[in-house]
Amino acid sequence: MAITLRPADAGWMMLVGAATLVANGTPLNNEMKAGDALNALAYNVIQFGIPAVLLLRLADALVDSGRLPATLAYVGVVGLTVVGGIWVIAPQLYPLLGKADWWTWEEDFALAGSTLIWHGLGVAVYAQLRFSRRAQQRLAALQDAAAQRERQLAATTLLALQARVDPALLSERLAAIDAELLTHPARAQDRLAALIELLRALQPHVEAQVSTLAREITALRGYARLVSADARHTERLHLAGLDDPPELPLAPMVLLPLVRPLLDDGTTLWSLSLHESPGRAELRLLALGPDLTLTHRAAARVPTPELQQRLQAVHGPAASLTLLAEDMPLFKLTWPIT
């Protein structure tokens, strides 16, 4: 099992060694010279700092993988660091860093006793902070999973609602087609084809969990043709660059309800375009006129807050639907994509 070291671990090794030296009171000895202090620091970093950090990383890996219980792993860090540092590592350093003439085996046990206390306290604080951080991460993950389930439920609910065709819309359009069959049968056939395209687009795939931009544009194109003058063109809605829209996830019951009141108005012209950036998609619905007052009046009839609520229910708070009306009205529908 590999131990994962971090760029900051070298600093932590120095800090643990220096803290051990200070905790044991060695630098507080007024008789210690600068050279002796540096020598003592080197001892503590090599004896305690490096082993402590390496053993902590090993303990983290063992605990995370479930191979050792946390108590045994972190108690073992303290014991191995102190015992190994004093009786295994230190003797190897004597030829390199020297050994004080007065240092005896009794000093080894005194150093072990005090170091066990300080390292025990330090590792206990470290373990507690790590457990607290992991608990917060687990809580955040559970909250994210719950939010994701809520968004999936909202998308499924909206798909089901979208599949329920408005009876008033259906009867009204069928009556209009029936009347048109007497005077303009070819156009009535085109209008019927547009209605069929709309109804097919509104029926979700059996395994669909959310709608897509391509599906919503298909429904929108069908409706625009259905209410157009010749039933073949979307003359009051220009779909800029959306002849073959991408299969981006998009909340249902947002785009068509946004555009439908504007097309039902019968007097305004609009342009819809897609703008993508990393992690984000935006649809811009811009008014083209012809009358500024009538255009603003049509835009005011759009239930923007309700549609934004649906959008955020599926895509989260990062999604938004805003109306900019400084000059010609501009709707911006923005949502995150992965």
BELGI-V248208 format. One record per residue. RES is the residue in three letters. PSI is psi in whole degrees, 0 to 359 (* if undefined). Layout:
# BELGI-V248208
RES_PSI ; RES_PSI
This chain:
# BELGI-V248208
MET_126 ; ALA_144 ; ILE_127 ; THR_114 ; LEU_147 ; ARG_158 ; PRO_330 ; ALA_357 ; ASP_328 ; ALA_319 ; GLY_321 ; TRP_324 ; MET_317 ; MET_318 ; LEU_317 ; VAL_317 ; GLY_315 ; ALA_320 ; ALA_321 ; THR_318 ; LEU_315 ; VAL_318 ; ALA_326 ; ASN_358 ; GLY_5 ; THR_314 ; PRO_345 ; LEU_353 ; ASN_115 ; ASN_341 ; GLU_353 ; MET_130 ; LYS_169 ; ALA_318 ; GLY_321 ; ASP_323 ; ALA_318 ; LEU_321 ; ASN_317 ; ALA_322 ; LEU_317 ; ALA_316 ; TYR_311 ; ASN_323 ; VAL_315 ; ILE_320 ; GLN_313 ; PHE_319 ; GLY_306 ; ILE_311 ; PRO_321 ; ALA_314 ; VAL_316 ; LEU_317 ; LEU_326 ; LEU_318 ; ARG_321 ; LEU_317 ; ALA_319 ; ASP_315 ; ALA_319 ; LEU_320 ; VAL_316 ; ASP_325 ; SER_355 ; GLY_15 ; ARG_336 ; LEU_144 ; PRO_152 ; ALA_317 ; THR_312 ; LEU_319 ; ALA_313 ; TYR_330 ; VAL_321 ; GLY_326 ; VAL_314 ; VAL_311 ; GLY_313 ; LEU_322 ; THR_312 ; VAL_309 ; VAL_313 ; GLY_322 ; GLY_321 ; ILE_316 ; TRP_353 ; VAL_308 ; ILE_315 ; ALA_314 ; PRO_331 ; GLN_341 ; LEU_345 ; TYR_314 ; PRO_336 ; LEU_315 ; LEU_353 ; GLY_171 ; LYS_134 ; ALA_143 ; ASP_330 ; TRP_355 ; TRP_125 ; THR_180 ; TRP_334 ; GLU_321 ; GLU_327 ; ASP_315 ; PHE_324 ; ALA_317 ; LEU_320 ; ALA_318 ; GLY_311 ; SER_323 ; THR_324 ; LEU_320 ; ILE_308 ; TRP_319 ; HIS_325 ; GLY_316 ; LEU_316 ; GLY_315 ; VAL_326 ; ALA_317 ; VAL_317 ; TYR_313 ; ALA_319 ; GLN_316 ; LEU_321 ; ARG_317 ; PHE_321 ; SER_317 ; ARG_319 ; ARG_323 ; ALA_320 ; GLN_322 ; GLN_319 ; ARG_320 ; LEU_317 ; ALA_320 ; ALA_319 ; LEU_321 ; GLN_320 ; ASP_318 ; ALA_320 ; ALA_319 ; ALA_321 ; GLN_320 ; ARG_321 ; GLU_321 ; ARG_321 ; GLN_320 ; LEU_319 ; ALA_318 ; ALA_317 ; THR_318 ; THR_317 ; LEU_324 ; LEU_317 ; ALA_320 ; LEU_321 ; GLN_326 ; ALA_342 ; ARG_100 ; VAL_136 ; ASP_115 ; PRO_323 ; ALA_317 ; LEU_313 ; LEU_313 ; SER_322 ; GLU_314 ; ARG_323 ; LEU_323 ; ALA_320 ; ALA_320 ; ILE_318 ; ASP_318 ; ALA_325 ; GLU_336 ; LEU_332 ; LEU_328 ; THR_320 ; HIS_77 ; PRO_323 ; ALA_317 ; ARG_324 ; ALA_321 ; GLN_319 ; ASP_321 ; ARG_323 ; LEU_320 ; ALA_321 ; ALA_321 ; LEU_318 ; ILE_319 ; GLU_319 ; LEU_313 ; LEU_321 ; ARG_319 ; ALA_330 ; LEU_348 ; GLN_114 ; PRO_157 ; HIS_147 ; VAL_330 ; GLU_8 ; ALA_135 ; GLN_341 ; VAL_156 ; SER_178 ; THR_161 ; LEU_320 ; ALA_316 ; ARG_317 ; GLU_324 ; ILE_322 ; THR_315 ; ALA_318 ; LEU_319 ; ARG_319 ; GLY_318 ; TYR_320 ; ALA_321 ; ARG_322 ; LEU_323 ; VAL_6 ; SER_172 ; ALA_317 ; ASP_359 ; ALA_12 ; ARG_331 ; HIS_158 ; THR_67 ; GLU_337 ; ARG_4 ; LEU_110 ; HIS_116 ; LEU_91 ; ALA_113 ; GLY_20 ; LEU_28 ; ASP_325 ; ASP_75 ; PRO_151 ; PRO_160 ; GLU_57 ; LEU_137 ; PRO_136 ; LEU_138 ; ALA_135 ; PRO_169 ; MET_33 ; VAL_304 ; LEU_310 ; LEU_315 ; PRO_337 ; LEU_315 ; VAL_332 ; ARG_312 ; PRO_330 ; LEU_323 ; LEU_325 ; ASP_339 ; ASP_324 ; GLY_0 ; THR_344 ; THR_154 ; LEU_143 ; TRP_155 ; SER_130 ; LEU_129 ; SER_154 ; LEU_137 ; HIS_118 ; GLU_145 ; SER_166 ; PRO_121 ; GLY_9 ; ARG_141 ; ALA_147 ; GLU_128 ; LEU_131 ; ARG_121 ; LEU_104 ; LEU_133 ; ALA_138 ; LEU_1 ; GLY_207 ; PRO_337 ; ASP_124 ; LEU_316 ; THR_314 ; LEU_324 ; THR_315 ; HIS_323 ; ARG_319 ; ALA_318 ; ALA_328 ; ALA_340 ; ARG_351 ; VAL_128 ; PRO_69 ; THR_312 ; PRO_318 ; GLU_319 ; LEU_323 ; GLN_324 ; GLN_317 ; ARG_317 ; LEU_315 ; GLN_333 ; ALA_330 ; VAL_320 ; HIS_358 ; GLY_177 ; PRO_345 ; ALA_342 ; ALA_152 ; SER_154 ; LEU_115 ; THR_153 ; LEU_118 ; LEU_123 ; ALA_38 ; GLU_318 ; ASP_251 ; MET_138 ; PRO_141 ; LEU_118 ; PHE_134 ; LYS_117 ; LEU_111 ; THR_137 ; TRP_151 ; PRO_147 ; ILE_156 ; THR_*
